[in-house]
């Protein structure tokens, strides 16, 4: 299957690789569209899909999913999977 790390993209906020990013504009983006991981998205939106009164400059613009994520493989799960030759019980 597809390597989840190979198809991950960096978050536009923190730079961490992610297999699921939210496209949005928010107060600190200067009006530009950014792709944010879940953690950064919660800070930008208040954790509400359409924003809330505390985040009036937030605008949702869609989701990006990696090819591996679209096939059902999540980056977090792949990172927990032992590499070939490693014992899962270690």
N, CA, C and O atoms as a CHARMM CRD file, in Angstrom:
* protein
*
  360
    1    1 UNK  N      0.81400  -1.19800   0.00000 PROA 1      0.00000
    2    1 UNK  CA     0.00000   0.00000   0.00000 PROA 1      0.00000
    3    1 UNK  C      0.85200   1.25400   0.00000 PROA 1      0.00000
    4    1 UNK  O      2.07900   1.18900   0.08200 PROA 1      0.00000
    5    2 UNK  N      0.21700   2.34600  -0.08800 PROA 2      0.00000
    6    2 UNK  CA     0.86400   3.66500  -0.09900 PROA 2      0.00000
    7    2 UNK  C      1.48800   3.95700   1.26000 PROA 2      0.00000
    8    2 UNK  O      0.88200   3.67500   2.29400 PROA 2      0.00000
    9    3 UNK  N      2.69400   4.51900   1.26600 PROA 3      0.00000
   10    3 UNK  CA     3.35200   4.92400   2.50100 PROA 3      0.00000
   11    3 UNK  C      2.68200   6.19900   3.00100 PROA 3      0.00000
   12    3 UNK  O      2.77100   7.22800   2.33100 PROA 3      0.00000
   13    4 UNK  N      2.00500   6.16700   4.17000 PROA 4      0.00000
   14    4 UNK  CA     1.30700   7.34600   4.66900 PROA 4      0.00000
   15    4 UNK  C      2.21600   8.55000   4.87600 PROA 4      0.00000
   16    4 UNK  O      1.78900   9.68800   4.68000 PROA 4      0.00000
   17    5 UNK  N      3.46200   8.31100   5.26900 PROA 5      0.00000
   18    5 UNK  CA     4.39100   9.43400   5.47000 PROA 5      0.00000
   19    5 UNK  C      4.76800  10.08900   4.14900 PROA 5      0.00000
   20    5 UNK  O      4.97100  11.30100   4.08700 PROA 5      0.00000
   21    6 UNK  N      4.86300   9.28700   3.09300 PROA 6      0.00000
   22    6 UNK  CA     5.25600   9.82300   1.78600 PROA 6      0.00000
   23    6 UNK  C      4.18600  10.74200   1.21700 PROA 6      0.00000
   24    6 UNK  O      4.50600  11.68200   0.49000 PROA 6      0.00000
   25    7 UNK  N      2.92700  10.48900   1.53500 PROA 7      0.00000
   26    7 UNK  CA     1.86000  11.30400   0.95400 PROA 7      0.00000
   27    7 UNK  C      1.36800  12.39400   1.90300 PROA 7      0.00000
   28    7 UNK  O      0.45800  13.14600   1.55300 PROA 7      0.00000
   29    8 UNK  N      1.95500  12.49300   3.09900 PROA 8      0.00000
   30    8 UNK  CA     1.57000  13.54100   4.05000 PROA 8      0.00000
   31    8 UNK  C      2.09700  14.89100   3.57500 PROA 8      0.00000
   32    8 UNK  O      3.10300  14.96300   2.86900 PROA 8      0.00000
   33    9 UNK  N      1.40600  15.95600   3.96900 PROA 9      0.00000
   34    9 UNK  CA     1.84200  17.32300   3.65500 PROA 9      0.00000
   35    9 UNK  C      2.06700  18.07200   4.96300 PROA 9      0.00000
   36    9 UNK  O      1.45100  17.75200   5.98000 PROA 9      0.00000
   37   10 UNK  N      2.95500  19.07500   4.93500 PROA 10     0.00000
   38   10 UNK  CA     3.18500  19.84300   6.17000 PROA 10     0.00000
   39   10 UNK  C      2.02400  20.78600   6.46700 PROA 10     0.00000
   40   10 UNK  O      1.41900  21.35200   5.55700 PROA 10     0.00000
   41   11 UNK  N      1.72800  20.94400   7.73800 PROA 11     0.00000
   42   11 UNK  CA     0.71400  21.89000   8.19800 PROA 11     0.00000
   43   11 UNK  C      1.22100  23.30500   7.93800 PROA 11     0.00000
   44   11 UNK  O      2.39900  23.59300   8.15200 PROA 11     0.00000
   45   12 UNK  N      0.33500  24.18900   7.47500 PROA 12     0.00000
   46   12 UNK  CA     0.69400  25.58200   7.23200 PROA 12     0.00000
   47   12 UNK  C      0.85800  26.38700   8.50400 PROA 12     0.00000
   48   12 UNK  O      1.28400  27.54100   8.45700 PROA 12     0.00000
   49   13 UNK  N      0.52400  25.79500   9.64400 PROA 13     0.00000
   50   13 UNK  CA     0.68800  26.48200  10.92300 PROA 13     0.00000
   51   13 UNK  C      1.93600  26.04400  11.65800 PROA 13     0.00000
   52   13 UNK  O      2.79700  26.86300  11.98100 PROA 13     0.00000
   53   14 UNK  N      2.03500  24.73700  11.92500 PROA 14     0.00000
   54   14 UNK  CA     3.13600  24.22000  12.74900 PROA 14     0.00000
   55   14 UNK  C      4.20400  23.48400  11.94400 PROA 14     0.00000
   56   14 UNK  O      5.30200  23.25600  12.45100 PROA 14     0.00000
   57   15 UNK  N      3.90500  23.10900  10.70500 PROA 15     0.00000
   58   15 UNK  CA     4.87500  22.42300   9.86100 PROA 15     0.00000
   59   15 UNK  C      4.93200  20.92000  10.00600 PROA 15     0.00000
   60   15 UNK  O      5.64600  20.26000   9.25100 PROA 15     0.00000
   61   16 UNK  N      4.18500  20.34500  10.97600 PROA 16     0.00000
   62   16 UNK  CA     4.18700  18.88800  11.15400 PROA 16     0.00000
   63   16 UNK  C      3.51000  18.20900   9.96100 PROA 16     0.00000
   64   16 UNK  O      2.53500  18.73900   9.42800 PROA 16     0.00000
   65   17 UNK  N      4.01300  17.04300   9.53400 PROA 17     0.00000
   66   17 UNK  CA     3.34800  16.31600   8.45100 PROA 17     0.00000
   67   17 UNK  C      1.97700  15.83000   8.90600 PROA 17     0.00000
   68   17 UNK  O      1.80700  15.39200  10.04400 PROA 17     0.00000
   69   18 UNK  N      1.01600  15.91000   8.01600 PROA 18     0.00000
   70   18 UNK  CA    -0.34100  15.48600   8.34600 PROA 18     0.00000
   71   18 UNK  C     -0.97300  14.82500   7.12800 PROA 18     0.00000
   72   18 UNK  O     -0.68300  15.19300   5.99000 PROA 18     0.00000
   73   19 UNK  N     -1.83800  13.84700   7.37600 PROA 19     0.00000
   74   19 UNK  CA    -2.54900  13.19200   6.28500 PROA 19     0.00000
   75   19 UNK  C     -3.95600  13.76400   6.09900 PROA 19     0.00000
   76   19 UNK  O     -4.69800  13.32600   5.22100 PROA 19     0.00000
   77   20 UNK  N     -4.31500  14.74200   6.92800 PROA 20     0.00000
   78   20 UNK  CA    -5.61400  15.40900   6.82600 PROA 20     0.00000
   79   20 UNK  C     -5.42000  16.86900   7.19700 PROA 20     0.00000
   80   20 UNK  O     -5.01300  17.18000   8.31700 PROA 20     0.00000
   81   21 UNK  N     -5.71200  17.77200   6.25300 PROA 21     0.00000
   82   21 UNK  CA    -5.54800  19.20700   6.47800 PROA 21     0.00000
   83   21 UNK  C     -6.84800  19.93300   6.16300 PROA 21     0.00000
   84   21 UNK  O     -7.57800  19.54600   5.25000 PROA 21     0.00000
   85   22 UNK  N     -7.13100  20.98100   6.91700 PROA 22     0.00000
   86   22 UNK  CA    -8.31200  21.81000   6.70900 PROA 22     0.00000
   87   22 UNK  C     -7.86200  23.09000   6.00800 PROA 22     0.00000
   88   22 UNK  O     -6.96400  23.78400   6.48500 PROA 22     0.00000
   89   23 UNK  N     -8.49400  23.39800   4.87500 PROA 23     0.00000
   90   23 UNK  CA    -8.20600  24.64600   4.16600 PROA 23     0.00000
   91   23 UNK  C     -9.06700  25.72900   4.79500 PROA 23     0.00000
   92   23 UNK  O    -10.28600  25.58100   4.88900 PROA 23     0.00000
   93   24 UNK  N     -8.43800  26.81800   5.22700 PROA 24     0.00000
   94   24 UNK  CA    -9.19300  27.87600   5.88200 PROA 24     0.00000
   95   24 UNK  C     -8.44700  29.19700   5.86200 PROA 24     0.00000
   96   24 UNK  O     -7.24300  29.25500   5.60900 PROA 24     0.00000
   97   25 UNK  N     -9.20300  30.26600   6.13700 PROA 25     0.00000
   98   25 UNK  CA    -8.63900  31.59700   6.38100 PROA 25     0.00000
   99   25 UNK  C     -9.02000  31.95100   7.80500 PROA 25     0.00000
  100   25 UNK  O    -10.07600  31.54900   8.29300 PROA 25     0.00000
  101   26 UNK  N     -8.15700  32.70600   8.46800 PROA 26     0.00000
  102   26 UNK  CA    -8.40800  33.06100   9.86600 PROA 26     0.00000
  103   26 UNK  C     -7.63500  34.33100  10.18500 PROA 26     0.00000
  104   26 UNK  O     -6.85900  34.81300   9.35900 PROA 26     0.00000
  105   27 UNK  N     -7.84000  34.86700  11.36700 PROA 27     0.00000
  106   27 UNK  CA    -7.27700  36.17200  11.72800 PROA 27     0.00000
  107   27 UNK  C     -5.77400  36.25700  11.45900 PROA 27     0.00000
  108   27 UNK  O     -5.31600  37.24700  10.88800 PROA 27     0.00000
  109   28 UNK  N     -5.00300  35.25900  11.84900 PROA 28     0.00000
  110   28 UNK  CA    -3.54600  35.31400  11.71800 PROA 28     0.00000
  111   28 UNK  C     -3.03400  34.93400  10.32700 PROA 28     0.00000
  112   28 UNK  O     -1.82500  34.96000  10.09300 PROA 28     0.00000
  113   29 UNK  N     -3.93500  34.57800   9.39400 PROA 29     0.00000
  114   29 UNK  CA    -3.48200  34.17600   8.05700 PROA 29     0.00000
  115   29 UNK  C     -3.38400  35.36600   7.11300 PROA 29     0.00000
  116   29 UNK  O     -2.93700  35.21500   5.97700 PROA 29     0.00000
  117   30 UNK  N     -3.79500  36.54500   7.56400 PROA 30     0.00000
  118   30 UNK  CA    -3.71800  37.73200   6.71900 PROA 30     0.00000
  119   30 UNK  C     -4.61800  37.65600   5.49800 PROA 30     0.00000
  120   30 UNK  O     -4.34200  38.29400   4.48200 PROA 30     0.00000
  121   31 UNK  N     -5.68600  36.88400   5.58800 PROA 31     0.00000
  122   31 UNK  CA    -6.61500  36.74100   4.47100 PROA 31     0.00000
  123   31 UNK  C     -6.23900  35.65000   3.49000 PROA 31     0.00000
  124   31 UNK  O     -7.01600  35.33500   2.58800 PROA 31     0.00000
  125   32 UNK  N     -5.04700  35.06100   3.64900 PROA 32     0.00000
  126   32 UNK  CA    -4.59800  33.98900   2.75500 PROA 32     0.00000
  127   32 UNK  C     -5.19800  32.65400   3.19400 PROA 32     0.00000
  128   32 UNK  O     -5.43600  32.43400   4.38200 PROA 32     0.00000
  129   33 UNK  N     -5.43900  31.76900   2.23200 PROA 33     0.00000
  130   33 UNK  CA    -5.88200  30.41500   2.54900 PROA 33     0.00000
  131   33 UNK  C     -4.68500  29.63300   3.05900 PROA 33     0.00000
  132   33 UNK  O     -3.60000  29.71400   2.48500 PROA 33     0.00000
  133   34 UNK  N     -4.87200  28.87300   4.13800 PROA 34     0.00000
  134   34 UNK  CA    -3.82200  28.02400   4.71900 PROA 34     0.00000
  135   34 UNK  C     -4.37300  26.61300   4.88600 PROA 34     0.00000
  136   34 UNK  O     -5.58200  26.40900   4.99300 PROA 34     0.00000
  137   35 UNK  N     -3.47300  25.65700   4.90400 PROA 35     0.00000
  138   35 UNK  CA    -3.81900  24.26000   5.14900 PROA 35     0.00000
  139   35 UNK  C     -3.32400  23.91200   6.54300 PROA 35     0.00000
  140   35 UNK  O     -2.11900  23.90800   6.79300 PROA 35     0.00000
  141   36 UNK  N     -4.26000  23.61700   7.46400 PROA 36     0.00000
  142   36 UNK  CA    -3.91900  23.39800   8.86500 PROA 36     0.00000
  143   36 UNK  C     -4.23700  21.97800   9.32000 PROA 36     0.00000
  144   36 UNK  O     -5.22700  21.38200   8.89700 PROA 36     0.00000
  145   37 UNK  N     -3.37800  21.44900  10.19200 PROA 37     0.00000
  146   37 UNK  CA    -3.63900  20.15700  10.83100 PROA 37     0.00000
  147   37 UNK  C     -4.75300  20.35200  11.86600 PROA 37     0.00000
  148   37 UNK  O     -5.15700  21.48400  12.13400 PROA 37     0.00000
  149   38 UNK  N     -5.23300  19.29300  12.42900 PROA 38     0.00000
  150   38 UNK  CA    -6.32000  19.36400  13.39800 PROA 38     0.00000
  151   38 UNK  C     -6.02100  20.24300  14.59200 PROA 38     0.00000
  152   38 UNK  O     -6.87900  21.00700  15.03600 PROA 38     0.00000
  153   39 UNK  N     -4.81200  20.14400  15.11600 PROA 39     0.00000
  154   39 UNK  CA    -4.43900  20.93400  16.29400 PROA 39     0.00000
  155   39 UNK  C     -4.46000  22.42800  15.97200 PROA 39     0.00000
  156   39 UNK  O     -5.03300  23.21700  16.72200 PROA 39     0.00000
  157   40 UNK  N     -3.83800  22.81600  14.86000 PROA 40     0.00000
  158   40 UNK  CA    -3.81000  24.23400  14.48100 PROA 40     0.00000
  159   40 UNK  C     -5.19900  24.71800  14.06100 PROA 40     0.00000
  160   40 UNK  O     -5.56300  25.86300  14.32700 PROA 40     0.00000
  161   41 UNK  N     -5.97500  23.84800  13.40500 PROA 41     0.00000
  162   41 UNK  CA    -7.33700  24.21100  13.01200 PROA 41     0.00000
  163   41 UNK  C     -8.18300  24.56300  14.23600 PROA 41     0.00000
  164   41 UNK  O     -8.93500  25.53700  14.20900 PROA 41     0.00000
  165   42 UNK  N     -8.06400  23.77700  15.30600 PROA 42     0.00000
  166   42 UNK  CA    -8.84100  24.06400  16.52300 PROA 42     0.00000
  167   42 UNK  C     -8.50600  25.44500  17.08700 PROA 42     0.00000
  168   42 UNK  O     -9.38600  26.14400  17.58900 PROA 42     0.00000
  169   43 UNK  N     -7.24100  25.83300  17.00400 PROA 43     0.00000
  170   43 UNK  CA    -6.84400  27.16700  17.47300 PROA 43     0.00000
  171   43 UNK  C     -7.41200  28.25400  16.56700 PROA 43     0.00000
  172   43 UNK  O     -7.85000  29.29700  17.05400 PROA 43     0.00000
  173   44 UNK  N     -7.41000  28.02200  15.25800 PROA 44     0.00000
  174   44 UNK  CA    -7.87000  29.03000  14.29600 PROA 44     0.00000
  175   44 UNK  C     -9.38100  29.18800  14.29000 PROA 44     0.00000
  176   44 UNK  O     -9.89000  30.29000  14.08500 PROA 44     0.00000
  177   45 UNK  N    -10.11300  28.07900  14.51700 PROA 45     0.00000
  178   45 UNK  CA   -11.57400  28.09200  14.38200 PROA 45     0.00000
  179   45 UNK  C    -12.31900  28.03300  15.69900 PROA 45     0.00000
  180   45 UNK  O    -13.52600  28.27200  15.73300 PROA 45     0.00000
  181   46 UNK  N    -11.62900  27.72000  16.78400 PROA 46     0.00000
  182   46 UNK  CA   -12.31000  27.47700  18.04700 PROA 46     0.00000
  183   46 UNK  C    -12.88500  26.07500  18.11400 PROA 46     0.00000
  184   46 UNK  O    -13.64300  25.75300  19.02900 PROA 46     0.00000
  185   47 UNK  N    -12.52400  25.23400  17.14000 PROA 47     0.00000
  186   47 UNK  CA   -13.01500  23.85400  17.10900 PROA 47     0.00000
  187   47 UNK  C    -14.41400  23.72100  16.54100 PROA 47     0.00000
  188   47 UNK  O    -15.04100  22.67000  16.66400 PROA 47     0.00000
  189   48 UNK  N    -14.91000  24.79400  15.91300 PROA 48     0.00000
  190   48 UNK  CA   -16.25400  24.79900  15.32700 PROA 48     0.00000
  191   48 UNK  C    -16.11300  24.93500  13.81800 PROA 48     0.00000
  192   48 UNK  O    -15.42400  25.83800  13.34300 PROA 48     0.00000
  193   49 UNK  N    -16.75700  24.04700  13.05500 PROA 49     0.00000
  194   49 UNK  CA   -16.59300  24.01200  11.60100 PROA 49     0.00000
  195   49 UNK  C    -16.78600  25.37400  10.93200 PROA 49     0.00000
  196   49 UNK  O    -16.03600  25.71400  10.01800 PROA 49     0.00000
  197   50 UNK  N    -17.74900  26.13900  11.35700 PROA 50     0.00000
  198   50 UNK  CA   -18.00600  27.45000  10.75600 PROA 50     0.00000
  199   50 UNK  C    -17.47700  28.59600  11.60100 PROA 50     0.00000
  200   50 UNK  O    -17.83900  29.75000  11.37300 PROA 50     0.00000
  201   51 UNK  N    -16.62400  28.29500  12.57500 PROA 51     0.00000
  202   51 UNK  CA   -16.10400  29.31900  13.47000 PROA 51     0.00000
  203   51 UNK  C    -17.15000  29.67800  14.52200 PROA 51     0.00000
  204   51 UNK  O    -18.23300  29.09200  14.55400 PROA 51     0.00000
  205   52 UNK  N    -16.82500  30.63600  15.37800 PROA 52     0.00000
  206   52 UNK  CA   -17.77100  31.08000  16.39800 PROA 52     0.00000
  207   52 UNK  C    -17.54600  32.56800  16.64300 PROA 52     0.00000
  208   52 UNK  O    -16.72200  33.19300  15.97500 PROA 52     0.00000
  209   53 UNK  N    -18.26800  33.12800  17.58600 PROA 53     0.00000
  210   53 UNK  CA   -18.18500  34.56500  17.85600 PROA 53     0.00000
  211   53 UNK  C    -16.77100  34.98900  18.24500 PROA 53     0.00000
  212   53 UNK  O    -16.38200  36.13000  17.99600 PROA 53     0.00000
  213   54 UNK  N    -16.00200  34.09500  18.84600 PROA 54     0.00000
  214   54 UNK  CA   -14.63400  34.41400  19.23700 PROA 54     0.00000
  215   54 UNK  C    -13.65200  34.33400  18.07200 PROA 54     0.00000
  216   54 UNK  O    -12.50300  34.75700  18.20500 PROA 54     0.00000
  217   55 UNK  N    -14.08700  33.79700  16.93200 PROA 55     0.00000
  218   55 UNK  CA   -13.22600  33.62000  15.75100 PROA 55     0.00000
  219   55 UNK  C    -13.94300  34.16200  14.50900 PROA 55     0.00000
  220   55 UNK  O    -14.18800  33.40400  13.57000 PROA 55     0.00000
  221   56 UNK  N    -14.28500  35.46000  14.48200 PROA 56     0.00000
  222   56 UNK  CA   -15.09400  36.01700  13.39700 PROA 56     0.00000
  223   56 UNK  C    -14.39900  36.04000  12.03800 PROA 56     0.00000
  224   56 UNK  O    -15.07700  36.15000  11.01600 PROA 56     0.00000
  225   57 UNK  N    -13.07300  35.94100  11.98900 PROA 57     0.00000
  226   57 UNK  CA   -12.35200  36.00100  10.71200 PROA 57     0.00000
  227   57 UNK  C    -12.09300  34.61700  10.12500 PROA 57     0.00000
  228   57 UNK  O    -11.42800  34.48800   9.09700 PROA 57     0.00000
  229   58 UNK  N    -12.62100  33.57900  10.78100 PROA 58     0.00000
  230   58 UNK  CA   -12.40600  32.20700  10.30800 PROA 58     0.00000
  231   58 UNK  C    -13.37100  31.88300   9.16900 PROA 58     0.00000
  232   58 UNK  O    -14.56600  32.16400   9.25900 PROA 58     0.00000
  233   59 UNK  N    -12.84000  31.28800   8.09400 PROA 59     0.00000
  234   59 UNK  CA   -13.65400  30.80000   6.97600 PROA 59     0.00000
  235   59 UNK  C    -13.15900  29.41500   6.59600 PROA 59     0.00000
  236   59 UNK  O    -11.97100  29.22200   6.34000 PROA 59     0.00000
  237   60 UNK  N    -14.07100  28.45100   6.56100 PROA 60     0.00000
  238   60 UNK  CA   -13.75600  27.07300   6.16600 PROA 60     0.00000
  239   60 UNK  C    -13.67400  26.98900   4.64900 PROA 60     0.00000
  240   60 UNK  O    -14.48700  27.59100   3.94700 PROA 60     0.00000
  241   61 UNK  N    -12.69300  26.24300   4.14100 PROA 61     0.00000
  242   61 UNK  CA   -12.53800  26.12100   2.69500 PROA 61     0.00000
  243   61 UNK  C    -12.38200  24.70700   2.18000 PROA 61     0.00000
  244   61 UNK  O    -12.03500  24.52200   1.01300 PROA 61     0.00000
  245   62 UNK  N    -12.63000  23.69200   3.01500 PROA 62     0.00000
  246   62 UNK  CA   -12.56700  22.31700   2.53900 PROA 62     0.00000
  247   62 UNK  C    -11.50200  21.48800   3.23900 PROA 62     0.00000
  248   62 UNK  O    -10.76600  21.98400   4.09200 PROA 62     0.00000
  249   63 UNK  N    -11.43600  20.21100   2.86000 PROA 63     0.00000
  250   63 UNK  CA   -10.48400  19.26100   3.44100 PROA 63     0.00000
  251   63 UNK  C     -9.56300  18.71800   2.36300 PROA 63     0.00000
  252   63 UNK  O     -9.96500  18.56400   1.21000 PROA 63     0.00000
  253   64 UNK  N     -8.33000  18.43100   2.74300 PROA 64     0.00000
  254   64 UNK  CA    -7.40500  17.68700   1.90100 PROA 64     0.00000
  255   64 UNK  C     -7.05300  16.41700   2.65600 PROA 64     0.00000
  256   64 UNK  O     -6.69800  16.45600   3.83400 PROA 64     0.00000
  257   65 UNK  N     -7.15700  15.28100   1.95600 PROA 65     0.00000
  258   65 UNK  CA    -6.76000  13.98900   2.53100 PROA 65     0.00000
  259   65 UNK  C     -5.68700  13.37800   1.64800 PROA 65     0.00000
  260   65 UNK  O     -5.78000  13.43200   0.42100 PROA 65     0.00000
  261   66 UNK  N     -4.66900  12.79600   2.27000 PROA 66     0.00000
  262   66 UNK  CA    -3.62500  12.11300   1.51400 PROA 66     0.00000
  263   66 UNK  C     -4.21300  10.90000   0.80600 PROA 66     0.00000
  264   66 UNK  O     -5.29300  10.42600   1.15800 PROA 66     0.00000
  265   67 UNK  N     -3.49300  10.40300  -0.19500 PROA 67     0.00000
  266   67 UNK  CA    -3.94600   9.21500  -0.91300 PROA 67     0.00000
  267   67 UNK  C     -4.09300   8.04000   0.04600 PROA 67     0.00000
  268   67 UNK  O     -5.05300   7.27700  -0.05100 PROA 67     0.00000
  269   68 UNK  N     -3.14500   7.89100   0.97200 PROA 68     0.00000
  270   68 UNK  CA    -3.21500   6.78900   1.93700 PROA 68     0.00000
  271   68 UNK  C     -4.44400   6.94800   2.82400 PROA 68     0.00000
  272   68 UNK  O     -5.13200   5.96700   3.10500 PROA 68     0.00000
  273   69 UNK  N     -4.72900   8.17200   3.26800 PROA 69     0.00000
  274   69 UNK  CA    -5.89100   8.42300   4.13000 PROA 69     0.00000
  275   69 UNK  C     -7.18300   8.10200   3.38000 PROA 69     0.00000
  276   69 UNK  O     -8.11600   7.54500   3.95900 PROA 69     0.00000
  277   70 UNK  N     -7.23800   8.45200   2.08800 PROA 70     0.00000
  278   70 UNK  CA    -8.43000   8.13900   1.28900 PROA 70     0.00000
  279   70 UNK  C     -8.63400   6.63600   1.17600 PROA 70     0.00000
  280   70 UNK  O     -9.75400   6.16700   0.97300 PROA 70     0.00000
  281   71 UNK  N     -7.53800   5.87600   1.30800 PROA 71     0.00000
  282   71 UNK  CA    -7.62500   4.41000   1.24300 PROA 71     0.00000
  283   71 UNK  C     -7.85100   3.80200   2.62000 PROA 71     0.00000
  284   71 UNK  O     -7.89200   2.58000   2.76100 PROA 71     0.00000
  285   72 UNK  N     -7.99700   4.65000   3.63600 PROA 72     0.00000
  286   72 UNK  CA    -8.29900   4.16600   4.97900 PROA 72     0.00000
  287   72 UNK  C     -7.10800   4.01400   5.89700 PROA 72     0.00000
  288   72 UNK  O     -7.26900   3.53400   7.01900 PROA 72     0.00000
  289   73 UNK  N     -5.90600   4.40500   5.46500 PROA 73     0.00000
  290   73 UNK  CA    -4.70900   4.29900   6.30300 PROA 73     0.00000
  291   73 UNK  C     -4.43800   5.66100   6.91700 PROA 73     0.00000
  292   73 UNK  O     -4.17200   6.62500   6.20000 PROA 73     0.00000
  293   74 UNK  N     -4.50200   5.74700   8.23700 PROA 74     0.00000
  294   74 UNK  CA    -4.26200   7.01100   8.92600 PROA 74     0.00000
  295   74 UNK  C     -2.80900   7.10800   9.34200 PROA 74     0.00000
  296   74 UNK  O     -2.20400   6.11500   9.74600 PROA 74     0.00000
  297   75 UNK  N     -2.24800   8.30400   9.24400 PROA 75     0.00000
  298   75 UNK  CA    -0.84700   8.53700   9.58300 PROA 75     0.00000
  299   75 UNK  C     -0.54800   8.10300  11.01100 PROA 75     0.00000
  300   75 UNK  O      0.47500   7.46000  11.25000 PROA 75     0.00000
  301   76 UNK  N     -1.41000   8.43400  11.96600 PROA 76     0.00000
  302   76 UNK  CA    -1.18300   8.07900  13.37300 PROA 76     0.00000
  303   76 UNK  C     -1.11100   6.56200  13.53700 PROA 76     0.00000
  304   76 UNK  O     -0.29000   6.06100  14.30500 PROA 76     0.00000
  305   77 UNK  N     -1.96600   5.82600  12.81900 PROA 77     0.00000
  306   77 UNK  CA    -1.94200   4.36900  12.90900 PROA 77     0.00000
  307   77 UNK  C     -0.67100   3.81300  12.28900 PROA 77     0.00000
  308   77 UNK  O     -0.07000   2.88300  12.82800 PROA 77     0.00000
  309   78 UNK  N     -0.25900   4.37300  11.16400 PROA 78     0.00000
  310   78 UNK  CA     0.93700   3.88700  10.47700 PROA 78     0.00000
  311   78 UNK  C      2.18600   4.10800  11.32200 PROA 78     0.00000
  312   78 UNK  O      3.10300   3.28700  11.30500 PROA 78     0.00000
  313   79 UNK  N      2.22500   5.20900  12.05800 PROA 79     0.00000
  314   79 UNK  CA     3.38500   5.49400  12.88900 PROA 79     0.00000
  315   79 UNK  C      3.46400   4.54900  14.07600 PROA 79     0.00000
  316   79 UNK  O      4.54900   4.36800  14.62900 PROA 79     0.00000
  317   80 UNK  N      2.36100   3.94000  14.48900 PROA 80     0.00000
  318   80 UNK  CA     2.33900   2.99600  15.60900 PROA 80     0.00000
  319   80 UNK  C      2.68900   1.58300  15.16700 PROA 80     0.00000
  320   80 UNK  O      3.04500   0.74200  15.99300 PROA 80     0.00000
  321   81 UNK  N      2.58900   1.31700  13.85900 PROA 81     0.00000
  322   81 UNK  CA     2.84300  -0.01500  13.32700 PROA 81     0.00000
  323   81 UNK  C      4.34200  -0.29800  13.34900 PROA 81     0.00000
  324   81 UNK  O      5.12200   0.50000  12.82900 PROA 81     0.00000
  325   82 UNK  N      4.76300  -1.42900  13.94400 PROA 82     0.00000
  326   82 UNK  CA     6.19900  -1.74700  13.97800 PROA 82     0.00000
  327   82 UNK  C      6.74000  -1.95900  12.57000 PROA 82     0.00000
  328   82 UNK  O      6.04400  -2.49700  11.70800 PROA 82     0.00000
  329   83 UNK  N      7.95500  -1.54400  12.34000 PROA 83     0.00000
  330   83 UNK  CA     8.60500  -1.74100  11.04400 PROA 83     0.00000
  331   83 UNK  C      8.90800  -3.22000  10.87400 PROA 83     0.00000
  332   83 UNK  O      8.93400  -3.97700  11.84500 PROA 83     0.00000
  333   84 UNK  N      9.13400  -3.61900   9.63700 PROA 84     0.00000
  334   84 UNK  CA     9.44500  -5.01100   9.35100 PROA 84     0.00000
  335   84 UNK  C     10.63200  -5.45700  10.18600 PROA 84     0.00000
  336   84 UNK  O     11.63800  -4.75300  10.26200 PROA 84     0.00000
  337   85 UNK  N     10.52400  -6.60900  10.80400 PROA 85     0.00000
  338   85 UNK  CA    11.60000  -7.15000  11.61500 PROA 85     0.00000
  339   85 UNK  C     11.54800  -6.74900  13.07600 PROA 85     0.00000
  340   85 UNK  O     12.28700  -7.29700  13.89300 PROA 85     0.00000
  341   86 UNK  N     10.67900  -5.79000  13.42200 PROA 86     0.00000
  342   86 UNK  CA    10.54600  -5.38000  14.82600 PROA 86     0.00000
  343   86 UNK  C      9.46500  -6.21600  15.49600 PROA 86     0.00000
  344   86 UNK  O      8.49700  -6.62700  14.85600 PROA 86     0.00000
  345   87 UNK  N      9.63500  -6.45800  16.76100 PROA 87     0.00000
  346   87 UNK  CA     8.65500  -7.19700  17.54600 PROA 87     0.00000
  347   87 UNK  C      7.59600  -6.23600  18.05400 PROA 87     0.00000
  348   87 UNK  O      7.92500  -5.23100  18.68400 PROA 87     0.00000
  349   88 UNK  N      6.33900  -6.52700  17.79200 PROA 88     0.00000
  350   88 UNK  CA     5.24300  -5.63600  18.19500 PROA 88     0.00000
  351   88 UNK  C      5.10200  -5.54200  19.69900 PROA 88     0.00000
  352   88 UNK  O      4.48900  -4.60000  20.19900 PROA 88     0.00000
  353   89 UNK  N      5.66100  -6.50900  20.44300 PROA 89     0.00000
  354   89 UNK  CA     5.50800  -6.51100  21.89900 PROA 89     0.00000
  355   89 UNK  C      6.58400  -5.69300  22.61800 PROA 89     0.00000
  356   89 UNK  O      6.52500  -5.54400  23.83800 PROA 89     0.00000
  357   90 UNK  N      7.53800  -5.17600  21.90300 PROA 90     0.00000
  358   90 UNK  CA     8.62000  -4.41800  22.55100 PROA 90     0.00000
  359   90 UNK  C      8.15100  -3.07400  23.02300 PROA 90     0.00000
  360   90 UNK  O      8.93300  -2.31000  23.58900 PROA 90     0.00000
